[in-house]
Every structure is written in C-alpha cells, then in structure tokens.
Amino acid sequence: LLVREGGGRVTDYRDAGGLAPIFERQVCATNGRIHDALLDCVSAMKEVRL
C-alpha cells in the first residue's frame, strides 16, 4: 500500500498482477518507472530458483 500510494508499482515477479501480491512469496516493488525493466531482468533468470 505504501509503495502504491507513493506512485510506485508492486507485482509478483511474473507480473501476474492481482490485487494482493503481498501474499506471494516473491514480489517486485519499484518506483514505477523502472518496473518493466526490473521484470525483464527477473524473467531472464527463469532457470534460477527465486
């Protein structure tokens, strides 16, 4: 909630969306501007166990 209220973005690491990614084991939280780039980096490491 704090990240979103501050203009950021929070998703699970697969960017599946949903209303409550806080219940996922892995989340990505950014300022919003770099979120897609972060998800691209994370998706490049699919073979690595997160």
N, CA, C and O of each residue as an XYZ file, in Angstrom:
200
protein
N       0.828     -1.189      0.000
C       0.000      0.000      0.000
C       0.873      1.254      0.000
O       0.586      2.212     -0.717
N       1.933      1.247      0.800
C       2.789      2.436      0.859
C       3.468      2.713     -0.473
O       3.556      3.862     -0.904
N       3.945      1.667     -1.120
C       4.607      1.855     -2.415
C       3.616      2.406     -3.434
O       3.926      3.351     -4.159
N       2.445      1.824     -3.486
C       1.436      2.283     -4.449
C       0.984      3.709     -4.156
O       0.819      4.508     -5.078
N       0.785      4.029     -2.899
C       0.373      5.394     -2.541
C       1.451      6.407     -2.905
O       1.146      7.566     -3.187
N       2.707      5.976     -2.901
C       3.807      6.858     -3.260
C       4.069      6.924     -4.755
O       5.036      7.551     -5.186
N       3.220      6.287     -5.550
C       3.378      6.331     -7.001
C       4.140      5.162     -7.574
O       4.412      5.133     -8.774
N       4.492      4.196     -6.743
C       5.235      3.034     -7.209
C       4.330      1.929     -7.698
O       3.113      2.082     -7.807
N       4.960      0.824     -7.984
C       4.239     -0.331     -8.525
C       4.700     -1.586     -7.811
O       5.892     -1.760     -7.557
N       3.754     -2.466     -7.485
C       4.052     -3.727     -6.811
C       3.332     -4.843     -7.553
O       2.116     -4.792     -7.740
N       4.092     -5.857     -7.978
C       3.516     -7.041     -8.605
C       4.274     -8.253     -8.094
O       5.276     -8.119     -7.393
N       3.788     -9.443     -8.451
C       4.631    -10.600     -8.202
C       5.716    -10.600     -9.277
O       5.650     -9.812    -10.220
N       6.700    -11.462     -9.144
C       7.842    -11.389    -10.049
C       7.492    -11.802    -11.477
O       8.273    -11.546    -12.393
N       6.346    -12.429    -11.683
C       5.901    -12.804    -13.025
C       4.979    -11.755    -13.615
O       4.509    -11.910    -14.742
N       4.715    -10.695    -12.878
C       3.801     -9.619    -13.274
C       2.409    -10.154    -13.560
O       1.743     -9.712    -14.496
N       1.970    -11.118    -12.739
C       0.637    -11.690    -12.912
C      -0.441    -10.725    -12.436
O      -1.629    -10.941    -12.675
N      -0.022     -9.669    -11.767
C      -0.989     -8.680    -11.309
C      -1.742     -9.168    -10.090
O      -1.159     -9.771     -9.189
N      -3.016     -8.911    -10.066
C      -3.807     -9.292     -8.906
C      -3.881     -8.150     -7.917
O      -3.130     -7.179     -8.010
N      -4.772     -8.272     -6.990
C      -4.989     -7.194     -6.030
C      -4.081     -7.272     -4.816
O      -3.864     -6.261     -4.149
N      -3.548     -8.444     -4.514
C      -2.781     -8.589     -3.278
C      -1.491     -9.370     -3.504
O      -1.377    -10.502     -3.035
N      -0.500     -8.788     -4.220
C       0.744     -9.528     -4.417
C       1.522     -9.731     -3.125
O       2.507    -10.469     -3.105
N       1.088     -9.081     -2.039
C       1.792     -9.274     -0.771
C       1.644    -10.698     -0.262
O       2.400    -11.120      0.613
N       0.691    -11.439     -0.789
C       0.513    -12.820     -0.380
C       1.351    -13.783     -1.211
O       1.309    -14.992     -0.981
N       2.106    -13.269     -2.168
C       3.024    -14.077     -2.960
C       4.344    -14.200     -2.213
O       4.652    -13.388     -1.341
N       5.119    -15.218     -2.560
C       6.420    -15.400     -1.913
C       7.451    -14.412     -2.443
O       8.325    -13.970     -1.697
N       7.356    -14.062     -3.721
C       8.293    -13.120     -4.314
C       7.506    -11.954     -4.901
O       6.543    -12.154     -5.642
N       7.915    -10.758     -4.570
C       7.282     -9.571     -5.133
C       8.354     -8.651     -5.690
O       9.514     -8.703     -5.280
N       7.951     -7.813     -6.626
C       8.808     -6.759     -7.152
C       8.137     -5.438     -6.825
O       6.980     -5.216     -7.180
N       8.854     -4.577     -6.159
C       8.336     -3.261     -5.801
C       9.335     -2.218     -6.289
O      10.516     -2.266     -5.946
N       8.851     -1.282     -7.088
C       9.728     -0.252     -7.643
C       9.040      1.107     -7.589
O       7.904      1.238     -7.134
N       9.765      2.107     -8.067
C       9.196      3.449     -8.144
C       8.214      3.583     -9.301
O       7.635      4.652     -9.492
N       8.020      2.544    -10.057
C       7.085      2.551    -11.176
C       7.760      2.756    -12.514
O       7.429      2.075    -13.485
N       8.696      3.677    -12.585
C       9.366      3.974    -13.853
C      10.266      2.841    -14.314
O      10.424      2.633    -15.517
N      10.858      2.105    -13.384
C      11.795      1.043    -13.760
C      11.187     -0.350    -13.633
O      11.890     -1.349    -13.782
N       9.902     -0.423    -13.361
C       9.282     -1.711    -13.050
C       9.378     -2.701    -14.211
O       9.746     -3.858    -14.004
N       9.056     -2.269    -15.409
C       9.116     -3.179    -16.552
C      10.538     -3.666    -16.804
O      10.739     -4.832    -17.144
N      11.525     -2.789    -16.642
C      12.922     -3.190    -16.818
C      13.332     -4.217    -15.768
O      14.047     -5.170    -16.077
N      12.883     -4.029    -14.530
C      13.192     -4.994    -13.475
C      12.568     -6.346    -13.792
O      13.219     -7.379    -13.636
N      11.324     -6.353    -14.231
C      10.669     -7.615    -14.582
C      11.374     -8.299    -15.744
O      11.456     -9.527    -15.773
N      11.886     -7.531    -16.701
C      12.657     -8.117    -17.800
C      13.910     -8.802    -17.275
O      14.249     -9.901    -17.715
N      14.600     -8.160    -16.339
C      15.801     -8.759    -15.744
C      15.464    -10.028    -14.978
O      16.177    -11.027    -15.072
N      14.396     -9.986    -14.235
C      13.994    -11.153    -13.445
C      13.578    -12.297    -14.363
O      13.920    -13.450    -14.105
N      12.849    -11.993    -15.423
C      12.394    -13.056    -16.318
C      13.557    -13.689    -17.070
O      13.456    -14.837    -17.503
N      14.656    -12.963    -17.230
C      15.842    -13.520    -17.877
C      16.505    -14.582    -17.013
O      17.326    -15.355    -17.507
N      16.163    -14.630    -15.745
C      16.755    -15.596    -14.816
C      15.759    -16.694    -14.454
O      15.749    -17.152    -13.311
N      14.931    -17.122    -15.385
C      13.889    -18.106    -15.098
C      14.445    -19.422    -14.566
O      13.793    -20.093    -13.767
N      15.642    -19.793    -15.003
C      16.218    -21.050    -14.546
C      16.711    -20.979    -13.105
O      16.891    -22.006    -12.451
N      16.926    -19.777    -12.622
C      17.409    -19.589    -11.255
C      16.222    -19.670    -10.315
O      15.186    -19.051    -10.559
N      16.367    -20.422     -9.253
C      15.273    -20.524     -8.290
C      15.222    -19.255     -7.461
O      16.223    -18.856     -6.865
N      14.073    -18.627     -7.421
C      13.901    -17.399     -6.634
C      13.401    -17.729     -5.263
O      13.194    -16.829     -4.449
